[in-house]
């Protein structure tokens, strides 16, 4: 009988411990979010403007626009998810619960597409955000692009070494005569 009492005691203590740990984590997260907001000036309105502006440019782009257009019919839900994603990435809010890697693995994309994505993202960010906020977004975007490129390469049977880039061959694609040869 004493053993059952002990188990009950352990369960009660575990539940208090987890609750306290959870509360502490939420408090720490909120403090981190507020610190980033103060340091960078980033807030939800800035994220909203950046996502809207960036994807407006993406839709007009000749290289990556068609890839998005072939997969996204209703832009509203996609933009809402991207705003949550960037809130999580830029502010550490934790509001995005998706898994971006599996969504990108089957796409016909390679280093050229990631470079163009970054080029558009960086230009949009520099146009719409103060310098400190722009730097914060761009640093994270570069890491994301590198990670996704490594994942896409790996999914296509290519293991990239440090500094190597993934160049896929896709149906209907031919190298542009003006495009410089890669490394």
Secondary structure, 3 states (H helix, E strand, C coil): CHHHHHHHHHHHHHHHHHHHHHHHHHHHHHHHHHHHHHHHCCCHHHHHHHHHHHHHHHHHCCCCHHHHHHHCCCHHHHHHHHHHHHHHHHHCCCCCCCCHHHHHHCCCCCHHHHHHHHHHHHHHHHHHCCHHHHHHHHHHHHHHHHHHHHHHHHHCCCCCCCCCCCCCCCCCCCCCCCCCCCC
